[in-house]
Amino acid sequence: MGTPNDQAVLQAIFNPDTPFGDLVGLGLGEEAEKEEADEDGVFPQAQLEQSKALELQGVVAAEAGDLNTALERFGQAICLLPERASAYNNRAQARRLQGDVAGALDDLERALALSGGRGRAARQGFVQRGLLARLQGRDDDARRDFEQAARLGSSRARRVGGGLDQ
């Protein structure tokens, strides 16, 4: 992913709550950390740590342009904890980058179902699904997803969704 546009797309995909081009901070912030802990608290700690490590490896691979490795790592994370939404969100983005929009949408639907439409995973899933809808010219669907993400606290969805107002 060599061009600045490609890098901006990756940034938007893997960190949908940050604006294009912003560098992601190392810390999540107190509220985001609590939200993530609440979502992940139901999983066994050892498996959770392993799943998060696999996801991180997948994100690093995707950022380096190695989408096959990214998909492999996200798939491993899903196999390890199939009821955790985060890896589905990440795999959806890697699939979209490979041109598999249908697969990306399937993963986003699964992530949203697992999250119950709440929390960080849902917020990211709604933003990502909204971006896909917008790319497909389905502005009404995109607007609904951005509104959902905004209700869950996504400032990015508020900014992007506002551009769809008629």
N, C-alpha and C positions, 0 to 999 in steps of 0.2 A: 504494500500500500504506500506507494511513493509520493503521490501528489498531495498537496495540502488539502484538496477537496476530499480525497480518499481518507486522509487522517481525520478530517472534520466529521466525515460520515461515521467512522469508527468511534470517535468520541461521542457522537450523538447516540450511537447504538448501545455501546456498553456503559454509558453514563448519561442516560436520557435526561437527568435533572440538571445537567450543566449545559451552558450555552456552547455553541460551536466554538472550537478552538481553545476553550478554557482548559487549563491543566487541572487534573483531578488531584485534590489534596490527599494526603496519606490518611488522615483521620476522617471518620464519617461524621463527626459531630455527636454531641451527647444524645440528642433526640433520635437521630438516625441509628445510633448504636443500640439504644434501648428498643427501638422498633425492630431492628434485625434480631436482637436477642429474644424478643417476644415471639417472633415468627419461627426462629430456629430452636427454641427451647424444648420442643417436643421430640427432637431427634437425639439419639445417643451421641455423646460428645466426641468419641473417637471417630465415628463415621462422619459426623458433621465436619470435623477438622479435615479429614481426608477429602471429603466432597468439596469443601471450600478450596483446598489446595489444588485439586484437579480443575476447578473452575478458573482459578487464577492462572494456571498453566495454559488453559484454553484461551483466556483473554490475551495473555502475552503472545501466544502463537498467532491469534487473529490479528493483533496489532502489528506483528511482523509479516503479515501476509500469508501465513501458513494455515489456510482455512481447513485443510484436511486434518492436521494435527489438532486444531481447535475443536473441530467436530468430534474427533475421537475422545478428547479429554472431557468435553461436555457430556458425551454419551456415557463415559465411565462414571461421571458424577451422578448422572441420572440412574444408572444401574445400581449404584451404591445407595442412593436415597431417592427412589422413584416418586416419593410424595412431597419432595421439596421443589418449590416453584422456580427458584433462582436459576438453576441450570437449564431449565426449559427456556427461560427468557434469553439467556446467553446463546444457547444453541439456535434459537430462532434468528438471532442476528447473523450468526455465521452462515446459516442456511440462506438467508436473504442475500448476503454478499456473494454467495455462490450462484444466485439466480433461482433458488428454490423457494419461491414466494409461498406456494401452497404448503410446503413443509414448515416454513416459518410461521405461517398462520396457524397450523395445527399445534405447533409448540406453544404459541402464545395463548391459544384457547385452553390448552392444558395448564399452563402457568396460572391463568386467570381462574380456572376452576379450582385448582389446588389452593390458591390464595384466598378463595372465598370472596374475591373482589375487595380485599382489605390489605393494608400494609404496603411496604416497600415493593414487594414483588408485583402486586397488582398495579401499583402506580407505574412501575416500569413497563409492565405488560400493556397497559392502556396506552402509554405514550408510544411504544413501539408499534402496536397495532394501528394506532392513529396515523403514524408516519407512513405505514404501508398503505393504508386506505387513501391517504393524501396522494401518495405516489401513483396510485391507481385511478385517481380522479374521483374517488368516492368521498367528496367533501362532507356530506351529511354524516356518514359513518365516522370520518376522521374527527369532526366536531364533537360528536357524542363521546368518543374515546378520550379526546383531550379534556372535555368537561369532567369526565369521570376522574381522570388523572389529576386535574386541578383540584377537585373536591378532596382528593387524597393528599394534597399538599405539593403538587408539582408546579413550581413556578415556570418551568419550561413549557409545560402544557398550556398554562395561561397565556404565555407570549405567543406560542405557535398557534394555538386555537383562536386567539384574537384576530389573527390574520385571515381566518376563514369566515369572519362575520361578513354578512352581506348588507 
